[in-house]
Amino acid sequence: MPAAAITDSLPRFLLTLLLTLGLLACGGGGGGDGSLPTNTEPTSIASVAVTIPPSSYAPGSAELGGYKTLQTARMLCGFGALRQDTRLDAAALNHARYLTSESIATGASLLSHLETNRANSSYKGYAPWDRTQHPSQFYGDQVAEILESTTWDYDVANPPVFPTLEQRGTTSMINLLNTVYHLQGTLYDGLDVGFGADLRTVVNGTSRREEYRFGSLNGFQTQYQIVGAGQVATYPCQGSANVPTAFAPAYESPNPFPAMTSPLQVVGPPIYIKADAGQVLTLTSGSISSAGVTVPTTVLTQANDPARDSRGNPFIGRHEAFVVPTVALTPDTAYQVSLAGTVNGFAFNHNFTLRTEP
C-alpha cells in the first residue's frame, strides 16, 4: 500500500491522545496508585523470554526501564517492535525537564502536554507536534505522547527508600499499560519511539519535594506496525505475567469511567483488543474467569466512549475495544480471557491466560 494511503487510514492520534496520568504522593511517601516506594526490582511482565532490540539508553536509566517494558509488551502480544529515534528521545527528555523545572519553580506539580513558558530553557514548542518537527523528519500530528508523574514530599530526617531510576521507568510504563486511553498510546501504530525522564529535588527546611516526570513519544512517518487483515491483538495476552490487579480510573485523564471520581474506586486491569486502523472491530462476547468463576466485566467501544477529542470525536476507534473487569482481580492468580467477534465481517476467537502480580 502506498505511504499516502497508509497515512490516510490512520487516526490523527495527537488530537486523540493528549492525555495525562498523574500519580501524586505526599506525606509518608505513599504512591498515588496506592503503592509504597521501594527499591525492589519490578518483576517481568512476561512469563517467557522476549528478546528486544538493543538501544542506546544508558544502563540503569529510567528510559531503559521504560523501553524494555514497552518492547516486551508489544513483542509478546503481537503489536510489533519499535525502533529508537534519538530525536524523539530529545523531544521527550526536554519536555520532562520542562515539567520538572516548572513544578519546582512554581511549587505546583505540573503534568501537561503543553509548554507555555518560553523563558524556560527546556522550552521547545507549545504542543507535542511542535516539538517533533525537524528538518529531516516530520511527524505532524501522527504522534502519541504519554506522560506519567510522581511527586514525593518527605522529611529529610526520615526519607523513604526510593527505587532506582531503571525501576522507576519500569514502573512508569507498567502504570501506563494499566490504563484505557494511555494503553492506546503505548500500542500506537507508529514505528519510531523516544523516551525521556527527569528527576529533581528541592529542599525547604527539613522537608524535601521530589518531582519525577516520565514520557514517551511514538511517531508515525512512512511505516507502522501491522496486526494483519482480519486479525486482532490484545494486551495483556498469552504469557502476560505480573498484571496489576486493579486500575483507578480517577488517576487517568480523561477518565474512562467519569462516575468513578475517587482514587479509592477501582476496577480490574483493562483488556485491550485491537485490529488495524481502518478496519471495523465488532466484539460479540468477552469474558474473564478463574477456576470456573466468571468475573463481571464492562465493555468500552466507540459507541459508549465517554471521552471526546478536540474535534468532538470519541477517543476509541472503530478498530478497537476494551473489556474491563468491574472489580479488582485476585493477586497471583491465573485468569482465562475469552474474546469473540468480527473484523470487517471475518470472525475471530481469541483466548489466552494471564497471571496477576503477587
ABEGO torsion letter per residue (X at the ends): XBAAAAAAABBBAAAAABBBBBBBBBEAGBBAAGBBBBABBBBBABABBBBBBBBABBBGBAAAAAAAAAAAAAAAAGAEBBBBBAAAAAAAAAAAAAAAAAAAAAGBBBBBABBABAABAABAEABAAAAABBAABBAEABBBBBBBBBBBBBBAABBBBBBBAAAAAAAAAAAAABBAAAAAAAABABABBBBBBBBBBBBBEABBBBBBBBBBBBBBBABBBBAEBGBBBBOBBBGBBGBBABBBAAABOBBABAABABAABBBBBBBBBBBBBGBBBBBABBBBBBGGBBBBBBBBBAAABABBBAAGBBABBAABBBBBBABBBBBGBBBBBBBBEBBGGBBBBBBBBBBBBX
